[in-house]
Amino acid sequence: MSTIYQPLFDDDNPPGDIFFGHEVFLPNTSTSTHSHSWGQLQLISGGILELNAEGKRFLSPSQYAVWVPAGIEHDSYMRRSMNYCSMNIVPELANVLPTFACLLEVNPIMEAIVADLRERRVTVAKTEQDKRLVNVLFDQVRAAKEHDQFLPMTKDKLLKPILNELERNPTCTTTLAEWAQKCHTTERTLARHCQDKLGMSFTEWRQRRKFVYSLHLLRKGMSVKEAALTLGYHQASPFITLFKKHANCTPEQYRQRLGL
């Protein structure tokens, strides 16, 4: 059963120049298409946020936040439970941030401040201490590395069936050469389409899909070794290397954060 989430704040009456919304979303929660009169940075913990904006699908693990500028229509879906925080920024301040929807990397400073604000349910900074915290957070957001999409999709007729299969089966071992044969084209052509349409190689896209799937496996309680074997690795070390690349922590550290 799905749940439709209703936005917390009235667009005509923002409670501050920078303000926060905190929620714990249940599995299968979605938001209908909407927009805000302010920019919104969506930060999560413990799951993956799926968001559609400007014709793009953003798939965001907790190491990335989704930035949606003011006035841009978007909708989102949460397959699993997660802690959620929206950092809402009025246009007068948000003009230093990207003018298009994108992902911003979440560093440990940002993560710690958001966790503290969430724990204390701070909506608007009122004390001098909280105002300083929010200023530091805003500075970190301004300096955050920008990404177009973590796991981009395309309607390209050659790539779409391949990506759809990897969505359904993240552990699929079919090589690019084998896909080329199935699609009646060449490996070189497929490789070129990946770079042109996805902005990355087939190998990089597949590794990112495995990383996203590994978050699900670890949340289910799998050990690091079990997750590595499920993903098709013969030992844990390549999986750990992949995980650290995208999560800035090891799989075991991620499990510990989840209390597993």
N, C-alpha and C positions, 0 to 999 in steps of 0.2 A: 504493500500500500504506500502510495507516494504522499508527500506533504508539500503544500504550496506555502512558501514563506512570504510574509508581507514585510516590506521595508520598515525600519524602526522610526525614521525621522521624516518630518514634513519638509518638503522641498522649499517651501516659502519661509520657513523659520529655522534655519540651521542654528544649533545651540552655541556655536563658537566658530572661530576661524579654522581651527583644527579640532575635530571631535571624533569619538570612537564609538563603535557599536560592537557589543560582545554577544556571541550566541554559542550554544552547543547544538549543532545540527544532528538530527536523527538520520538514519540511513534513508536513502531515496527521497531527499528533500530537494525541491526545485524552486526557482524564482521565475516568474513570468517576465516577459520582455518589458524593460523599463529603463529609465535614465534618471540622472540626478542633476541638480543645478550646481553641484560641486564635483570635484574629482574624487575618485575613490580608489584606495589601495586595499586590496583584499588579501589578508594574511590568514593562513590556516595552520593547524597543528594536528597531526595524526591521521591525515587522509589525503585525498587528491580532489582538488576543485576543478570542475569542468565548466568553462565559461565561453560563451559565444558573443563576439562583438566585431563589428565592421567586417562581416563575412569570414571571420577567422574563428577557429576553435582553439582555445587555450586549455591545455592540460597541465595543471600546476601542482606538483608536489610541494610539501611545506618549505622546501629550500628556496622557493620562488614565490613572489607575490604578484598578483595581477593588478596592473594599473589601468584604470578606465577613466579617461578625462571627462569633464563635465559635458553633459548633453549627448553623450554617445549611448545609444540603446544597447542593452546587453541582457542576457539571461544566463542562468547557471544551474548546475545540477551536482548534487553530492550523493554519490553511490553509497558511501559508508559514513558512520558517525565521525564528527570532527569538531574541534574547537575552532571558532571563527572570530576574526576581528576585522572590522572595517576601519581604516584610517581615512577620514573624510576631510578634504582640504578645499577651502573656498577658492574660486578662480584667481583672486588677486594674489594668492600665494602659490597656487598650482601652476602658474605660468612659467615656472622654472623647470617643470617636469615635462616629459614627452607629450606631444599634442595628439598622440594616437595610442590605442590600446596596445599593451606590451607586457612582458614579464620583467620584473626587477629582482635581482638576486638578494636574498635575505642573509645578512651576515650575523655573527653571534651577538653583536651589540644590539641590532634591531630585534633579534629574537628574544633577548633577555628583557629589553624594555617593554615589548609588547606583552610578554608573559606576565610581567609585574603589573602592568595596567589592567590586563585581563583578570588577574587574580583579585585585584582590588576593585574591579568593575568601574574603573575611571572612565567617564564619558567626556568630560571637559576638565582640563588641568586648572585647578583653582589655587593650589598652594604654590609657593615659589619653587619648591623642590620638584613638583610635578611639571611645572612650566619649563624648568631646565631640562627635565627628562624628555619632554616632547620636542624641545628645540634640538636636542642631540639626535633624537629619532628622525626628525625632519632633515637634518643635515646628512644623516646616513642614507636616507631615501634619495636625496638629491645626488649623492655620489654613487648610488648603487649601479652596478653594471646592468645594462639593458639587453634583453633578448627578444627577438621577434615572437617566437613560439618555442615551447620546449619540445613538443611532439607535433610538428605541422602535418596537415592533411592536404590532399589535393584531389581534384576531380579529373586529373589526367587519366586518359583511358587506359594507358599502359600500367600506371602505378596504382590506381585505385583498387583493383582486385588484389594486388599484392599486399597493400597496406591493410585492407579489410581482413585478409587472412591472418596477418600478424596481430591485428587487434583481437581476433577471435582466439588465436593460438600463439601467444608470445614466445613459446618454445620451439616454434617451427624452424627446422634446420635447412630448409630449401635454400640453395645458394642463388646468387644473382644469375649465374650462368644457367642454372636449371630453370629459374623463372623466365629467362629470355627464351629458352626453348619452348616452354609452355605458352608464351605469349607470341611466338612466331616472330621474334625480333632478335637483336644481338645484345650481348652483355654490355657492349660499349654504349649502345643506344639507351639502355635502361640506366646505366650509370650517369649518362649525361642528363637524362630526365630527372633523376634524383637531385643532382646539383642545381638544375634550373628551377625545379618546382618546389623542392623541399629545403634547398640551401645547405644540404649536407649529403654525405654519402649514404648508400644503402646500409652499410655496416654501422655507421653512427646512428641512423634512425632505429635500426633493430636493437642496438645496445640500449638506447634510451627507452625503447618499449620494454626490454627486459628489466631495466631499472625500475620502471613504474610498476611492473608486475611483482618485482621482488618486495616492494613495500607492502603489497597485499599479502604475500607469503609470510613475511615476518610478522605482520599484524595478526595473522592466523595462529601464530605461536611456533612456527617452524624455526629450527635452529639455523645458524648461518650455513652449516654444511648441508643440511637438507635443502635449503633454498638454492644453494649453488648447484647441487645435483639436479634439482627440478628444472633449473634454467639451462641445463645441458653442459655445465662445466664439470670436468673430471676431478677438480679439486677446488678448495674454497678461495685460494689466493687471487685468481683472475676476477672472481666475483667481488671480492673485497676491494680490489683496485677500481673496478667499474663503479661500485657504490660510493667510494670516497670521492671519485671524480665529480659526481653530481650532488652528493649529500654533505660533503665536507665533514663527514664522520664515518666511522666503520659501521657495518651492519650490526655488530654487537652493541655498539654505543647507541644506535637507533633503537634496538630492542630494549636496552636499559631505560631509555627515555619513556618508552611505552609501558614500563613496569613489568616486562616479560622476563 
